[in-house]
Amino acid sequence: MTTALVTGSSRGIGAAIAVALRKRGVRVIGHATRAADAYTIPADFAEPSAPHALWQAALEGAGGQIDILVNNAGLFFANPLDLSDIAWLDAWEDTLRINLTAAAQLARFAVRHWLAAEAPEGDVRGRIVHIASRAGHRGDSPEHWHYAASKGAMLALHKTIARGYAAQGILSFAVAPGFTDTAMADDYLASRGGPALLRDIPLGRVATPEEIATIAAFCALDAPSTLTGATLDANGASYVR
């Protein structure tokens, strides 16, 4: 059975990805800061040791084989420039720790796991799907330097993995959503004018978590190997490149 580890699977895009993969017969091992059910492993990515503990627990639960890693967990909140120096720096470091460094740690564990496995030449050993953001391309608001930087770096991480390990059958894909109808984005949408913000989206609406999950599931299960290294934008044409 194909097994996927999906981080941040308790709500929003992560929960939708878990549902989409399970509908396709994938065994999904979920993750949350605090476990929500028997299929979810608790791990607080603010702790440097948490990604390793999560990976080991997921491997044990999967019987020693994980085929797909979905790096979805993320932190998003405003960090105004006029905060105190220490508060601004703490917010920056927390965001990069959770959004980027934890994802890199898990990707490292996954790549090493797949490189150690026996596989015929030309076979796919494993797939990583990174849930990045439109902000990684075009930036974000003046209060979200940290978030945009973390997602831009995630895209660079993704491209490096794709280029470095394609020949060994390890594939990397990224999905870059724009505004998505999740709890994480609600306060931000309101702060940016709510309905007025839609004027910047030619499609006329934000994405749904299920739409992003459809793209992620395609990358995890169906995308041809030649697509490795690609970033799939999903922003209603609010940023095209």
RAWO-V817035 format. One record per pair of residues at least 24 apart in sequence whose ideal C-beta (glycine too) atoms are under 6 Angstrom apart, sorted by the first residue. I is the first residue (numbers start at 1). J is the second residue. D is the distance in whole Angstrom. If there is no record, write none. Layout:
I&J&D / I&J&D
This chain:
1&27&5 / 2&26&5 / 2&67&5 / 3&27&5 / 3&62&4 / 3&66&5 / 3&67&5 / 4&28&5 / 4&68&4 / 5&29&5 / 5&58&5 / 5&66&5 / 5&69&5 / 6&30&6 / 6&70&4 / 7&31&4 / 7&71&6 / 7&72&5 / 7&73&4 / 8&72&4 / 8&73&3 / 10&36&5 / 12&182&4 / 12&184&6 / 12&209&6 / 13&209&5 / 13&212&5 / 14&72&4 / 16&209&4 / 16&210&5 / 16&213&4 / 17&70&6 / 17&213&4 / 17&216&5 / 20&213&4 / 20&217&4 / 21&217&6 / 24&221&6 / 29&58&5 / 29&61&6 / 45&98&4 / 45&102&4 / 51&102&5 / 51&105&4 / 51&106&5 / 55&109&4 / 67&126&6 / 68&127&5 / 68&220&5 / 69&106&6 / 69&110&5 / 69&128&5 / 70&129&5 / 71&103&4 / 71&130&5 / 72&131&4 / 74&99&5 / 75&99&6 / 76&147&6 / 76&184&5 / 78&143&4 / 79&143&6 / 79&146&5 / 80&143&5 / 92&146&4 / 95&146&4 / 95&150&5 / 96&150&5 / 99&150&4 / 100&150&5 / 100&153&5 / 100&154&6 / 104&157&6 / 111&170&6 / 114&170&5 / 119&169&6 / 123&169&5 / 124&169&5 / 125&169&4 / 125&170&5 / 126&170&5 / 127&171&5 / 127&220&6 / 128&172&5 / 129&173&5 / 129&216&5 / 129&219&5 / 129&220&5 / 130&154&5 / 130&158&5 / 130&174&4 / 131&175&5 / 132&174&5 / 132&176&5 / 133&176&6 / 134&176&5 / 134&178&4 / 134&235&5 / 134&239&5 / 137&239&6 / 138&239&5 / 159&229&6 / 162&228&5 / 162&229&3 / 166&228&5 / 171&228&4 / 172&228&6 / 173&219&4 / 174&231&4 / 175&215&5 / 175&216&6 / 175&232&5 / 176&231&5 / 176&233&5 / 177&207&6 / 177&212&5 / 177&234&5 / 178&235&3 / 178&238&5 / 179&206&4 / 180&206&6 / 180&207&5 / 180&212&6 / 181&206&5 / 181&208&6 / 182&209&6 / 200&238&5 / 201&236&4 / 201&238&5 / 202&237&4 / 203&236&3 / 207&234&6
